[in-house]
Amino acid sequence: TKAAENTAKTDQPKVSEPKTNAAVNTITKDEAKAAALKHAGLKETDVKRFQIELDKERKGLVYEIDFDAGKYEYEYEVNAETGKVIKSEKEYRD
């Protein structure tokens, strides 16, 4: 019967597709921004200028983040797969 055929099809193991770079799970830009702001001890309302870009580097996919808050300029790199801050710099602006 057709019902038996449908059951047989669903019981078969799924063949997983090989992972490509496009299939890598990454955090969102908002999650990367939140990680950088938390690390800097700032709130979104403290930030004046904000830029974020997803970039592929030797160490994998990385969000490069630049923003200004108060008299400082911040530069961050956040691992796009784990959400961990890889690099942070804080520079005084005259």
N, C-alpha and C positions, 0 to 999 in steps of 0.2 A: 504494500500500500504506500501511498505518498507520505503518510505520517511516519512510517518506518524509515523511508528514504531520508526524510528531513532529519530524523534523530541520528541516523548513521552519519550524516554529513557533519553535524555539530559535535559528535563524539571524536572526530578526527583531531589529532594535535595540530595546533597552528604552527605554521612555518614562519619564524621571525625573519624579518627583512634585515639585511646588514645595515649597521648604523652608518650614516653619512654625517658630515658636519652639520647639515641642515636638521638632522634629527637629534642633535645634542640638546639636552634640556638646559635652558638658560633662565636666569631670573629676569624679571622685567626691568625696564629703565627706572620705574618708580621704586622698585626694591633696591636697586643699586644706589639710587639717590638717597634713600632712607639709610642705607648702610654707611654712606659717606658722611651724611649729616650727623648720625648718631656717633660715629667715630670722632667727629670734630666737636661734638657737644653743642650743636646748633639746632635751631628749629627752622622749618621752611620759611617762616616769616623773617628770619634774620638774613636771608640770602638776597642779594641784589641782582647779580648776573649769574646765569646757570647754563652750562653747556655739557652735553653728554653724548658720547659716541661709542658704538660697539665696534671693536677693532680686533682683528685676528693677529696674535703675536706668537712668538715661539712658545710661550707658556700657555697658549690656548686663547680662548675668547675672553676679552677684557673690556670692561666699560671704562673709558677714559672720561674723567669728570673734572671740570673746572668751574669754580664759582667764587664770588666775592662776598664777604660778610664783614661789616665794620671796616677797619683799616687793613684787612688782610685779604690776600688772594690764596685760594686753596687749590691744590691739584691732587687728584686721587686716581688710583687704578683699583678697580674692584673686579675680582674673578667672576665672570658671567655665569659660571656653572655652580659655584659654591656660595657666592655672595660675600666672600671674605675680602677685606681690604688688603691689597698686595703692597700698595705704596701710598704714602701720603706726604704732602709737603705744604707748609704754611709759610707765606712770605709777607712781610710788612710792606704796604704800599705807601709811598710818600704823598 
